[in-house]
Amino acid sequence: ETHDDSQAAGTAAAPSVVPDALKRIPVKTQDEREAAVLEKGIKESSATGYAAQTTSSLYIFLLAMVLYPEVQTRAQAEIDSVIGETLERLPDWDDRASMPYINAIILETLRWFPVAPLGYYIPKDITISSYARFMARNPDKYPNPTRFIPERHMSKVVEEPSTHGPASDDISFVFGFGRRICVGRHVAEASLFAAVVNILAVFRLERAPGWNVGPDAEGVEWTGGLTTHPVFPCIFTPRHRKERVSQLVKMQC
């Protein structure tokens, strides 16, 4: 069944970017094989959009660790208390409830710089979309909003360790609202946890020589597009022997 057949039968997906792009494929001027390649590309590009947001959040986390070494030190102490200072194993999903500060870092990463800071001037009486960047920088709700302060989320992740994801936190607005909320938010947040906790377990992130940017991240270069992430130099220094890390990675594969 083609996309046009689905629309005629009333079973097509609700209006959105992907169905609209599929509808625009000039099938009459292409053979079936070429049309199939285009359709596959459109669908995969949509999935790439979800992955891009998680990647952008990871860049922002790395920036925070470089600018706030004291946060990184506390986070690594928490990880070491769970898995052992000698890297007895790599952290996994089951460790999450035992790492409230890591969870707070993830929430603060999502708040500090929302990766899709869309916002426009809209005339009166026109439906608008929320401006996540403005909401995340509201000083009445988040004192010193330009600073990366995971402690602002600690009461939430400690009181409700089983519901520490952004879907249940007061920063869920970074994923949108209602029926339009990001459908991949749970996967994105889980992927971010896995990346954050393993990077901190294995590496120490350090500022590159000559790179002088303050804690407010003013002067950092940012990419453009639907999602955005910082561009900056940094140094990854192993915290453990390379052989030990390689051994643990192979054990988990």
Secondary structure, 3 states (H helix, E strand, C coil): CCHHHHHHHCCCCCCCHHHHHHHCCCHHHCCHHHHHHHHHHHHHHHHHHHHHHHHHHHHHHHHHHHHCHHHHHHHHHHHHHHHCCCCCCCCCHHHHHHCHHHHHHHHHHHHHCCCCCCCCCCCCCCCCCCCHHHHHCCCCCCCCCCCCCHHHHHHHHHHCHHHCCCCCCCCHHHHCCHHHCCCCHHHHHHHHHHHHHHHHHHEEEEECCCCCCCCCCCCCEECCCCCCCEECCEEEEECCCHHHHHHHHHHHC
